[in-house]
Amino acid sequence: MKIAVIALGKIGLPLAVQFASKGHEVVGVDVNPRTVELVNAAQEPFPGEAHLQELLSELVPAGRLRATTDYADAVTGADAVVLVVPLFVDADARPDFGWMDAATRSLGEHLTPGTLVAYETTLPVGTTRNRWKPMLEEISGLTEGSDFHLVFSPERVLTGRIFEDLRKYPKLIGGLSDAGTARAIEFYEAVLDFDPRPELPRPNGVWDLGSAEASELAKLAETTYRDVNIGLANQFARFAQKSGIDIYKVIEASNSQPFSHIHQPGIAVGGHCIPVYPRLYLWNDPDATVVRAAREANLAMPEYTIGLLEGAYGDVRGARVVVLGAAYRGGVKETAFSGVFDTVKALESRGAEVLVHDPLYDDSELVSLGFTPYHLGEPVDAAVVQADHAEYRTLGAADLPGITAFIDGRRVSSAEAWAGVTYRVIGRP
């Protein structure tokens, strides 16, 4: 097959590589000429994705994968087009379809009969049928269901381990017609491999959910579940801390029963997915009080954590406080909806001198994010762990000279590592 992948970001490029690794001709489209240049030179545009560089080094010279900024080159005559353009959101996670609209229009201008179009970007329920179908039909002059086929198939992978996750999880699809569904099943079975999962209710592979709307909701539901679960864990943690109870022992005990799956509490919920998709769900279902309450509970955790610091240190006005971790989670160089922003804001509102450290970011990058960089070994009064980078698991007082309070927002350390320092962790007295 000839396959076009639109948007060669942290999801799109590994997808393009996966498709090419199965023997297909893949053309990736991206608006960034530098990304296109790097892909065509068989160089990964971003670090940290397992096996990406070695596969690029194999597939690009073999002529199975190339990149372009030209939609006509990639889309015309394609058997399948997979679109993974980001859906941008505002501070309240309300959807901004600007980039996706532009990409869809460019796709429609060059869409040819017989093409399967699959959207993989997470969307509010109804978007595939009510937004993308009429837009593609109007621009292309083709009719969905006969001239071309449209499906929604959410990406379900985690950056850093995408190729592993593509094998591990069922590929969910939802078409707008029986013919489109059949084409999507055939396509994804030809480009993906699946690990055996005997514990699943049906064999691992391509799962048809019956409609685009069901497929859209499945992605929102699985991520919203995590946000709601974390919100519950955070509320348990706050109560336990006030009551002199170790919440981690409680969670361990509760989860020993097979119907309990309580997640871990923490200083913040960040990233492109968990803080965003519940808001996309709320966009469809504004009366979802449980979802809204969990989102609000999680948003309140940075402020709560700085309250723990005040309890351990006292008035932080004028204190030098380092926030450890700009990234939203350990080992990932990404600040989307990271808790660092609200943590820094909470400290600054109390008059602290706030510094930020992250092993994945250099000083200029931290400055560009609006932070004052900190270097291990410089004097500091207190520290707050915001990201669970592996490097923070071995920190001690010698790395933070002068420290008197260490607030562990991710449970990366233990009181034993901080002799003479007041150590606090969320959910533990």
Buried (B, 14 or more C-beta within 10 A) or exposed (E): BBBBBBBBBBBBBBBBBBBBBBEBBBBBBBBBEEBBEBBBEBEBBBEBBEBBBEBBEBBBEEEBBBBBBEBEBBBBBBBBBBBBBBBEBEEEBEBEBEBBBEBBBBBBBBBBEBBBBBBBBBBBBEBBBEBBBEBBBEBBEBEBBEBBBBBBBBBBBBBBBBBBBBBBBBBBBBBBBEEBBBBBBEBBEBBBEBEEBEEEEEEBBBBBBEBBBBBBBBBBEBBBBBBBBBBBBBBBBBEBBEEEBBBBEBBEEBEEEEEEEBBBBBBBBBBBBBBBBBBBBBBBBEEBEEBBBBBEBBBBBBEBBBBBBBEBBEEBEEBBBBBBBBBBBBBBBBBBBBBBBBBBBBBEEBEBBBBBBBBBBEEEBBEEBEBEBBEBEBEBBBBBBBBBBEBBBEBBBEBBEEBBBBBBBBBBBEBEBBEEBBBBBBBBE
